[in-house]
Amino acid sequence: MAKAKNEPKPRERRSEEQRIAELEARIAELKARAERKKAKKDPALRHVSAALRSVDKALGASQDQATRRVLSDARANLAAVLSLGGGSAPAQRSGGAQRAPRGSGGSVDAARLLQYVTQHPGLRGEQLSEALGTDSTSMRPVMHRLIEERKVRTTGQRRGMQYYPA
C-alpha cells in the first residue's frame, strides 16, 4: 500500500512586530560578530587573551589560597580589559573541579584495559569504552601508552582500528 503524503503544516503568520524584533536581534548579532572579528585582529587583545588563558592554567595548577586569590584578581582585570576592547573572556572554570593532567586517562586503569583487550581481541575503541563503562576520550591516552609500550597492537585506521594483545 502506498504511503500517504504528509499533509503540509499550516504556516504560522508572524506579526510585523515579531519580524522586526527578529531582524533587530539579527542586526545586533552581526554587529557583535563584527566587533569580535575586529578584536581578534588587534595584537594587544590577542596578547591579553593569551595571558588570560595562562592565568586560567595557573589557577588550575595552584593549591595555595593566597596565590589563587591574586590570580583571580589578575584574571578579573584581564577579562575587563578584553571586554573593553570588544572581545569576550572565556568563562572561568569552577575552582573545585580540576581537569585531569593530559595523558592521565581519567578513570581508565591501564591494567584493566590490557586485560580486557587480552580477553576480547579485535574490538574497536568505542566497543572497549562501552564495555569498560567509560568514554573513548578518557580511554585514548591510556591505549596510546599501551601501544607505545608494545603491549597492544592495532590493525585498521581511525574508527575502524581494532586492538589486539601484543
N, C-alpha and C positions, 0 to 999 in steps of 0.2 A: 504494500500500500504506500502510495506517495506521501511524503511528509508535507503537511500543510504549511504554507508560507506564514512566517510570523507577521502578525499584524503590526503595522508601524505604530509607534507610540505617539500619542498626541503631543505636539510641540508646546512647550511651555513658553508663553509670551512674557518677556521681561518688560517692565515699565521703563520709561525714559530715565527715571532716577536711578534704577538698577544699572542700566547700561552706562550712564555717566559715572556712577561710583566705580564700576569695574574698569572703565577707561582711566579714571584718575588713579586707581590703585596700580594699574599697569604703568602709567607715566612715572609714578613715584618709584616703582621697582626699577625702571630703566634709568632714572636719574641716580639711584643708589648704586646700580651696577657701574655706571659711568664714573662715579666718584671712586669706587673701589679700584677700577682699572687705572685711574689717574694716580691713586695712592700706590699701587703696585709698581708704577714706573719711577716713583720718587726714590732715589737711592737712600736717603736718610730714613725714610719709613721702612724700607727693606731691612736696614740695619737694626732699627728699633724692633721690628718683628722678629728678627733672628735673636736679638737679646732677650726678648720675651720668651721665646722657646727655650733658650739656655737657662733662664731663671726658673722656668717650669721644671726642667730636668733637675736642677739643683734642689728645688723644693721636694721633688720625689725622692732624691737620694739622701737628703739631710734628715737626721734624727734629733738634732739639737733644737730645742724650742726657741732659743734666742735667735739662732741663725734663720730658722723658719719664719719668725716674725719679721726680721729685717728683709728677707727675700720676698715676703708677701707685700711689704710696703713698696719695695722696688718694683714688683710686678704691677701693683696698682698704678704707680707713676708711669711706667712704660705703657700700660694699657690706656691711660689718659692721653698720653702723647699720641699714641696710634689713633685713638678715636678723634682727636682734634685734627689730625691730618687726613681724615676721611676713611681710614681703614677700620677694621673691627678686630678686636682681640679675641683669640680663641677662648672658650670657656675654661676656667680653671678646674682641674680635677679635684675631687674631694681629697683631703689630706689622709683620710683613713684607708682608702683602698689604693694600694700602690701596685703598679704594673710589675709583673714578674720580669726578672732580667732576661734579656734576649737569649734564647737557646736553653733556658732552664726547663722548658717543656711543660710548665704548669703542673697539672696533677697526673701526668703520664709517667709511670715508672718504666725505666729502660728494661729492667729485668722482666717485668710482666709483659711488656711489648714483645721482647725477644722470645719469651716462652710461648706467647700466642701465635707468633709467626711460625715458630717451630712446629706447633701442633696443627696449624691451619695454613700450610704453604699455598701461595698463589692468590692470596686475597689482595684486593686493591685498598688504597688508603682510606677511602670512605667506608668500606666494609669493616676494616680494622677499627677505625674510630667509633663506629656504631657499636661494634661488639664490645669494646672496652668502655663504652659509656662516656666518651669524650668527644671533642671536636677535632677535625683534621688540622686546624691551625695550631693547637697546642701539642698535637702528636708529631707534627712535621719536624721540629728541631731534634727531637729525640731520635726519630727514624734516621735523619741525616747523620747523626752521631754514630748510630749503629752501622750505617753503610760505610762511613769513613773508617770505623774500626774493623771493617770487613767481617762483621758478624751477620750481616744481612746482605743479600744480593738482589738485584732487580732485573726485570725484563719489561719491555714496553716503555712508553713515554707518557708523560703528563697524567691525565686521568685514567689512562689505561695501564699505568705502571702496576706491576704485580710484585709482591715481596716474597722472598724465599730465604730460608736459613742458609748461611754460607757453609 
